[in-house]
Amino acid sequence: MSRIERNRDWQTRLGVGALLVFLSLGTAFLGCGSEREAEAPQQSGSVEPPPPPPPPPPPPPAPSADAGADEAPPALAAREARSAPQSEDDEDLREALNELRSSDPEVRADAVYDIEPEGVGLRYLIDTLNDPDPEVRISVISQLEDADEEPEAIAGLVTALGDDNNEVVIEAIDAIEFAADSAVISDLRRYEDHPDEEVREAIADAIEYLEDE
């Protein structure tokens, strides 16, 4: 074998050896990569996920149909008491008081008969003895006569004895004779000298009647 052929053979062997080394290094590198890829899921799987958030608290139970049926909260009970409809008597009294503010004396006189002569209604009737119209005052006397001998009503009738209208005074005398007792005789005697003859006669009759009781 010539020198030139020996050099070519040597170069060929070196190339083959370098190729084998390169292939072995590449295989080793690929093997390491696969091992890393194989280990990756294990490492990621080893991390525990965060715990789930705690469940929200349960909503408060809805009130049953019977809850509050017998007892309401104080504030609600107060509101209901304020908004409760008035009784029929209260409504009648309110309407009658509104009519007493009318400028028509007939309307006021009719309103008097819608006011019961008891409690707060009795006080309104006595106040109405100051009405400027005598017919309204006479209607008040008629109501006071039906007050079942209520002392406040009798006092109102005695006050009406000093009215400046003779018809009103006579109506008051008749009502006192019917509803009062002998305790008012002294009040009647104060008017025995009344300037009107009919009033004097009515006073005398009432005194005689009450003295005989």
CYANA upper distance limits for C-alpha pairs under 8 A (distance plus 0.5 A):
  1 MET  CA      5 GLU  CA      6.78
  1 MET  CA      6 ARG  CA      7.17
  2 SER  CA      6 ARG  CA      6.83
  3 ARG  CA      7 ASN  CA      6.83
  4 ILE  CA      8 ARG  CA      6.90
  5 GLU  CA      9 ASP  CA      6.66
  6 ARG  CA     10 TRP  CA      6.65
  7 ASN  CA     11 GLN  CA      6.65
  8 ARG  CA     12 THR  CA      6.66
  9 ASP  CA     13 ARG  CA      6.80
 10 TRP  CA     14 LEU  CA      6.75
 11 GLN  CA     15 GLY  CA      6.73
 12 THR  CA     16 VAL  CA      6.73
 13 ARG  CA     17 GLY  CA      6.53
 14 LEU  CA     18 ALA  CA      6.59
 15 GLY  CA     19 LEU  CA      6.57
 16 VAL  CA     20 LEU  CA      6.68
 17 GLY  CA     21 VAL  CA      6.70
 18 ALA  CA     22 PHE  CA      6.62
 19 LEU  CA     23 LEU  CA      6.65
 20 LEU  CA     24 SER  CA      6.62
 21 VAL  CA     25 LEU  CA      6.67
 22 PHE  CA     26 GLY  CA      6.68
 23 LEU  CA     27 THR  CA      6.66
 24 SER  CA     28 ALA  CA      6.69
 25 LEU  CA     29 PHE  CA      6.64
 26 GLY  CA     30 LEU  CA      6.65
 27 THR  CA     31 GLY  CA      6.61
 28 ALA  CA     32 CYS  CA      6.84
 29 PHE  CA     33 GLY  CA      6.88
 30 LEU  CA     34 SER  CA      6.77
 31 GLY  CA     35 GLU  CA      6.74
 32 CYS  CA     36 ARG  CA      6.70
 33 GLY  CA     37 GLU  CA      6.64
 34 SER  CA     38 ALA  CA      6.53
 35 GLU  CA     39 GLU  CA      6.62
 36 ARG  CA     40 ALA  CA      6.58
 37 GLU  CA     41 PRO  CA      7.97
 38 ALA  CA     42 GLN  CA      8.04
 39 GLU  CA     43 GLN  CA      6.87
 40 ALA  CA     44 SER  CA      6.67
 41 PRO  CA     45 GLY  CA      6.25
 42 GLN  CA     46 SER  CA      6.66
 43 GLN  CA     47 VAL  CA      7.66
 63 PRO  CA     67 ALA  CA      6.45
 65 ALA  CA     69 ALA  CA      8.15
 66 ASP  CA     70 ASP  CA      8.50
 68 GLY  CA     72 ALA  CA      5.58
 68 GLY  CA     73 PRO  CA      8.30
 72 ALA  CA     76 LEU  CA      6.76
 72 ALA  CA     77 ALA  CA      6.05
 73 PRO  CA     77 ALA  CA      6.43
 74 PRO  CA     78 ALA  CA      6.55
 75 ALA  CA     79 ARG  CA      6.79
 76 LEU  CA     80 GLU  CA      6.62
 77 ALA  CA     81 ALA  CA      6.54
 78 ALA  CA     82 ARG  CA      6.73
 79 ARG  CA     83 SER  CA      6.66
 80 GLU  CA     84 ALA  CA      6.27
 86 GLN  CA     90 ASP  CA      6.55
 86 GLN  CA     91 GLU  CA      6.99
 87 SER  CA     91 GLU  CA      6.90
 88 GLU  CA     92 ASP  CA      6.71
 89 ASP  CA     93 LEU  CA      6.67
 90 ASP  CA     94 ARG  CA      6.63
 91 GLU  CA     95 GLU  CA      6.68
 92 ASP  CA     96 ALA  CA      6.61
 92 ASP  CA    114 ASP  CA      7.59
 92 ASP  CA    115 ILE  CA      8.26
 93 LEU  CA     97 LEU  CA      6.62
 93 LEU  CA    114 ASP  CA      7.64
 93 LEU  CA    115 ILE  CA      6.51
 93 LEU  CA    121 GLY  CA      7.86
 94 ARG  CA     98 ASN  CA      6.78
 95 GLU  CA     99 GLU  CA      6.86
 96 ALA  CA    100 LEU  CA      6.79
 96 ALA  CA    111 ALA  CA      5.42
 96 ALA  CA    112 VAL  CA      7.55
 96 ALA  CA    114 ASP  CA      6.64
 96 ALA  CA    115 ILE  CA      7.17
 97 LEU  CA    101 ARG  CA      7.41
 97 LEU  CA    111 ALA  CA      7.85
 98 ASN  CA    102 SER  CA      7.82
 99 GLU  CA    107 VAL  CA      6.90
 99 GLU  CA    108 ARG  CA      6.34
 99 GLU  CA    111 ALA  CA      6.43
100 LEU  CA    107 VAL  CA      7.77
100 LEU  CA    108 ARG  CA      5.11
100 LEU  CA    109 ALA  CA      8.40
100 LEU  CA    111 ALA  CA      6.71
100 LEU  CA    112 VAL  CA      8.06
101 ARG  CA    108 ARG  CA      7.76
102 SER  CA    107 VAL  CA      7.11
102 SER  CA    108 ARG  CA      6.80
103 SER  CA    108 ARG  CA      8.44
104 ASP  CA    108 ARG  CA      7.02
105 PRO  CA    109 ALA  CA      6.52
105 PRO  CA    133 ASP  CA      6.97
105 PRO  CA    135 GLU  CA      8.13
105 PRO  CA    136 VAL  CA      7.11
106 GLU  CA    110 ASP  CA      6.66
106 GLU  CA    136 VAL  CA      8.06
107 VAL  CA    111 ALA  CA      6.64
108 ARG  CA    112 VAL  CA      6.92
108 ARG  CA    136 VAL  CA      6.96
109 ALA  CA    113 TYR  CA      7.67
109 ALA  CA    135 GLU  CA      7.20
109 ALA  CA    136 VAL  CA      4.97
109 ALA  CA    137 ARG  CA      8.39
109 ALA  CA    139 SER  CA      6.53
109 ALA  CA    140 VAL  CA      8.45
110 ASP  CA    114 ASP  CA      7.63
111 ALA  CA    115 ILE  CA      7.50
112 VAL  CA    125 LEU  CA      7.59
112 VAL  CA    136 VAL  CA      8.03
112 VAL  CA    139 SER  CA      7.01
112 VAL  CA    140 VAL  CA      6.74
112 VAL  CA    143 GLN  CA      8.16
113 TYR  CA    139 SER  CA      7.59
113 TYR  CA    140 VAL  CA      8.26
113 TYR  CA    143 GLN  CA      7.27
115 ILE  CA    121 GLY  CA      6.21
115 ILE  CA    122 LEU  CA      8.24
115 ILE  CA    125 LEU  CA      7.93
116 GLU  CA    121 GLY  CA      6.07
116 GLU  CA    122 LEU  CA      7.25
116 GLU  CA    143 GLN  CA      8.18
117 PRO  CA    121 GLY  CA      6.10
117 PRO  CA    122 LEU  CA      4.80
117 PRO  CA    125 LEU  CA      7.57
117 PRO  CA    143 GLN  CA      6.72
117 PRO  CA    144 LEU  CA      6.65
117 PRO  CA    146 ASP  CA      7.69
117 PRO  CA    147 ALA  CA      5.88
117 PRO  CA    153 ALA  CA      8.38
118 GLU  CA    122 LEU  CA      5.08
118 GLU  CA    123 ARG  CA      8.33
118 GLU  CA    147 ALA  CA      7.28
119 GLY  CA    123 ARG  CA      7.49
120 VAL  CA    124 TYR  CA      7.02
121 GLY  CA    125 LEU  CA      6.79
122 LEU  CA    126 ILE  CA      6.86
122 LEU  CA    144 LEU  CA      8.27
122 LEU  CA    153 ALA  CA      7.73
123 ARG  CA    127 ASP  CA      6.79
124 TYR  CA    128 THR  CA      6.73
125 LEU  CA    129 LEU  CA      7.32
125 LEU  CA    140 VAL  CA      6.51
125 LEU  CA    143 GLN  CA      8.43
125 LEU  CA    144 LEU  CA      8.21
126 ILE  CA    140 VAL  CA      7.96
126 ILE  CA    153 ALA  CA      7.97
126 ILE  CA    156 GLY  CA      6.39
128 THR  CA    136 VAL  CA      8.34
128 THR  CA    137 ARG  CA      7.34
128 THR  CA    140 VAL  CA      7.52
129 LEU  CA    136 VAL  CA      8.35
129 LEU  CA    137 ARG  CA      5.62
129 LEU  CA    140 VAL  CA      7.09
129 LEU  CA    156 GLY  CA      8.48
129 LEU  CA    160 ALA  CA      7.83
130 ASN  CA    137 ARG  CA      7.82
131 ASP  CA    136 VAL  CA      7.08
131 ASP  CA    137 ARG  CA      6.80
132 PRO  CA    136 VAL  CA      8.47
133 ASP  CA    137 ARG  CA      7.18
134 PRO  CA    138 ILE  CA      6.62
134 PRO  CA    165 ASN  CA      7.44
134 PRO  CA    168 VAL  CA      7.08
135 GLU  CA    139 SER  CA      6.79
136 VAL  CA    140 VAL  CA      6.91
137 ARG  CA    141 ILE  CA      6.89
137 ARG  CA    168 VAL  CA      7.41
138 ILE  CA    142 SER  CA      6.85
138 ILE  CA    168 VAL  CA      6.13
138 ILE  CA    171 GLU  CA      7.25
139 SER  CA    143 GLN  CA      6.97
140 VAL  CA    144 LEU  CA      6.73
141 ILE  CA    145 GLU  CA      6.66
141 ILE  CA    157 LEU  CA      7.14
141 ILE  CA    171 GLU  CA      7.46
141 ILE  CA    172 ALA  CA      6.69
141 ILE  CA    175 ALA  CA      7.63
142 SER  CA    146 ASP  CA      7.48
142 SER  CA    171 GLU  CA      8.41
142 SER  CA    175 ALA  CA      7.77
143 GLN  CA    147 ALA  CA      7.39
144 LEU  CA    153 ALA  CA      5.87
144 LEU  CA    154 ILE  CA      7.93
144 LEU  CA    156 GLY  CA      8.13
144 LEU  CA    157 LEU  CA      7.71
144 LEU  CA    175 ALA  CA      8.45
145 GLU  CA    149 GLU  CA      8.23
145 GLU  CA    153 ALA  CA      8.04
145 GLU  CA    175 ALA  CA      5.79
145 GLU  CA    176 ILE  CA      7.90
145 GLU  CA    178 PHE  CA      7.91
145 GLU  CA    179 ALA  CA      6.45
146 ASP  CA    179 ALA  CA      8.19
147 ALA  CA    153 ALA  CA      6.89
148 ASP  CA    179 ALA  CA      7.68
149 GLU  CA    153 ALA  CA      7.51
149 GLU  CA    154 ILE  CA      7.09
149 GLU  CA    179 ALA  CA      6.03
149 GLU  CA    180 ALA  CA      6.72
150 GLU  CA    154 ILE  CA      6.81
151 PRO  CA    155 ALA  CA      6.64
152 GLU  CA    156 GLY  CA      6.82
153 ALA  CA    157 LEU  CA      6.89
154 ILE  CA    158 VAL  CA      6.77
154 ILE  CA    176 ILE  CA      7.53
154 ILE  CA    179 ALA  CA      8.05
154 ILE  CA    180 ALA  CA      7.09
155 ALA  CA    159 THR  CA      6.76
156 GLY  CA    160 ALA  CA      6.87
157 LEU  CA    161 LEU  CA      7.27
157 LEU  CA    172 ALA  CA      6.04
157 LEU  CA    173 ILE  CA      8.32
157 LEU  CA    175 ALA  CA      7.84
157 LEU  CA    176 ILE  CA      7.10
158 VAL  CA    162 GLY  CA      8.29
158 VAL  CA    172 ALA  CA      7.80
158 VAL  CA    176 ILE  CA      8.09
158 VAL  CA    184 VAL  CA      8.42
158 VAL  CA    187 ASP  CA      7.49
159 THR  CA    163 ASP  CA      8.13
160 ALA  CA    168 VAL  CA      7.67
160 ALA  CA    169 VAL  CA      6.66
160 ALA  CA    172 ALA  CA      6.53
161 LEU  CA    168 VAL  CA      8.34
161 LEU  CA    169 VAL  CA      5.44
161 LEU  CA    170 ILE  CA      8.39
161 LEU  CA    172 ALA  CA      6.64
161 LEU  CA    173 ILE  CA      7.51
161 LEU  CA    191 TYR  CA      8.31
162 GLY  CA    169 VAL  CA      7.44
163 ASP  CA    168 VAL  CA      7.06
163 ASP  CA    169 VAL  CA      6.42
164 ASP  CA    168 VAL  CA      8.46
164 ASP  CA    169 VAL  CA      8.30
165 ASN  CA    169 VAL  CA      6.97
166 ASN  CA    170 ILE  CA      6.71
166 ASN  CA    196 ASP  CA      7.86
166 ASN  CA    199 VAL  CA      7.40
167 GLU  CA    171 GLU  CA      6.72
168 VAL  CA    172 ALA  CA      6.73
169 VAL  CA    173 ILE  CA      6.75
169 VAL  CA    199 VAL  CA      7.61
170 ILE  CA    174 ASP  CA      6.76
170 ILE  CA    198 GLU  CA      8.28
170 ILE  CA    199 VAL  CA      6.40
170 ILE  CA    202 ALA  CA      7.13
171 GLU  CA    175 ALA  CA      6.69
172 ALA  CA    176 ILE  CA      6.63
173 ILE  CA    177 GLU  CA      6.68
173 ILE  CA    202 ALA  CA      7.18
173 ILE  CA    203 ILE  CA      7.14
173 ILE  CA    206 ALA  CA      7.43
174 ASP  CA    178 PHE  CA      6.84
174 ASP  CA    202 ALA  CA      8.04
174 ASP  CA    206 ALA  CA      7.80
175 ALA  CA    179 ALA  CA      6.44
175 ALA  CA    180 ALA  CA      8.38
176 ILE  CA    180 ALA  CA      5.54
176 ILE  CA    181 ASP  CA      8.42
176 ILE  CA    206 ALA  CA      8.35
177 GLU  CA    181 ASP  CA      8.01
177 GLU  CA    206 ALA  CA      5.87
177 GLU  CA    209 TYR  CA      7.73
177 GLU  CA    210 LEU  CA      7.30
180 ALA  CA    184 VAL  CA      7.44
181 ASP  CA    185 ILE  CA      8.40
181 ASP  CA    210 LEU  CA      6.64
181 ASP  CA    213 GLU  CA      8.36
182 SER  CA    210 LEU  CA      5.67
182 SER  CA    211 GLU  CA      6.70
182 SER  CA    213 GLU  CA      8.08
184 VAL  CA    188 LEU  CA      6.94
185 ILE  CA    189 ARG  CA      6.74
185 ILE  CA    207 ILE  CA      6.44
185 ILE  CA    210 LEU  CA      7.75
185 ILE  CA    211 GLU  CA      8.44
186 SER  CA    190 ARG  CA      7.32
187 ASP  CA    191 TYR  CA      8.18
188 LEU  CA    192 GLU  CA      7.51
188 LEU  CA    203 ILE  CA      6.79
188 LEU  CA    207 ILE  CA      7.50
189 ARG  CA    203 ILE  CA      7.98
189 ARG  CA    207 ILE  CA      8.30
191 TYR  CA    200 ARG  CA      7.71
191 TYR  CA    203 ILE  CA      7.64
192 GLU  CA    200 ARG  CA      5.99
192 GLU  CA    203 ILE  CA      6.76
192 GLU  CA    204 ALA  CA      7.62
193 ASP  CA    200 ARG  CA      7.02
194 HIS  CA    199 VAL  CA      7.00
194 HIS  CA    200 ARG  CA      6.21
195 PRO  CA    199 VAL  CA      8.39
195 PRO  CA    200 ARG  CA      8.18
196 ASP  CA    200 ARG  CA      6.92
197 GLU  CA    201 GLU  CA      6.73
198 GLU  CA    202 ALA  CA      6.65
199 VAL  CA    203 ILE  CA      6.62
200 ARG  CA    204 ALA  CA      6.77
201 GLU  CA    205 ASP  CA      6.72
202 ALA  CA    206 ALA  CA      6.65
203 ILE  CA    207 ILE  CA      6.70
204 ALA  CA    208 GLU  CA      6.70
205 ASP  CA    209 TYR  CA      6.63
206 ALA  CA    210 LEU  CA      6.64
207 ILE  CA    211 GLU  CA      6.56
208 GLU  CA    212 ASP  CA      6.89
209 TYR  CA    213 GLU  CA      7.21
